[in-house]
Amino acid sequence: MTIAESDASSVSKTFKSPRRELRCDKIAAGATFLFNPLTVASCLGRSTILFTNCAILLAISRAVTGKPINAMLFLALASYLSMYPALLLPPMLLLSSDRAGKDEKEKGGPTIEFALKSLCTFLASIGFLLGISYIVTGSSWDFVAATYGAQLLLPDLTPNVGLWWYFFTEIFDSFREFFLGVFWLHLASYVGGLTIRFQCQPLFAITTMLGAFAIFKPYPSISDTSLYLAMLTLYRHVFPLMRYTFFATATLLYASFLGPAFHYLWVYAGSGNANFFYAITLVWSLGLSVVVSDSIFAVLRDEWEFHRPEMKGKDVRQI
């Protein structure tokens, strides 16, 4: 609710959305996350990703309230638990800088001193947590290969809602290392582009990265999707600008109902094969991709109308 109560989704040092009066109520934003069926299912399944999501939300809430050190501490905790949140560091630095110096209009971005201080806090926190793990496991670093190594090298190809497992089941072993690098590079490549393009709206860069995690992580879960959709509700003011809301909603509902059925037919009933389940995960990823791309279009259109207010409400066609 702290994130929703702030105006970080519609106002920054260099940007004010022309539709900021339509931003989401904090009660509605909190209820959207807590009562989302995907969140409830994650709780019932006792997924440990909930602790990572909690740390990410705490990091964002501290960043929007102008507490960059605390934000780095919680982001380090999330990265320690799941590794992927480390990719949120660049936009989190921008968000922390924007909110920490909100009243200092002359500053455009994070200073070198601010960035180094935050980066050192982040790295020191991760080092401290890894040191505790080293002591707890009997002065052994074997836990690194068993945890982070398992996420990087993808040894477990158990079917999930992601896109990696089927591809690496079918691929020849001689090409495995190459495509592992390609897939990881693809996921990491979003960080730079989103951070640079949305440097005036760093919270949206973080939100979009969470959407990319939900689609392109090696081991995604429905809890990743619930977190992304909860953060997306903060951008209610741009929902009227989205073009494919019905298609995306219908696709996600279609995959949500048929996914468990296809998994049961394949794994338990034995009346299907892996293509049944992988096809529905492709539909699921397609729906999420449409939501992510459509939200990017809506935010870019909103930002364009801020710079050119005379074009508000007018149709735009590419010639």
Secondary structure, DSSP 8 states (H G I E B T S, - for coil): -HHHHSSTTTB-SS-B-TTGGG---HHHHHHHHHT-HHHHHHHHTT-THHHHHHHHHHHHHHHHTT-HHHHHHHHHHHHHHHSGGGGGHHHHHHHHHHHHTTT-TT--S--HHHHHHHHHHHHHHHHHHHHHHHHHTTS--HHHHHHHHHHHH-------SSSHHHHHHHS-GGGHHHHHHHHHHHHHHHHHHHHHHTTT-HHHHHHHHHHHHHHH-SS--HHHHHHHHHHHGGGGGGGGG-S-HHHHHHHHHHHHHHHHHHHHIIIII-SS-HHHHHHHHHHHHHHHHHHHHHHHHHHHHHHHHHH-GGGTT------
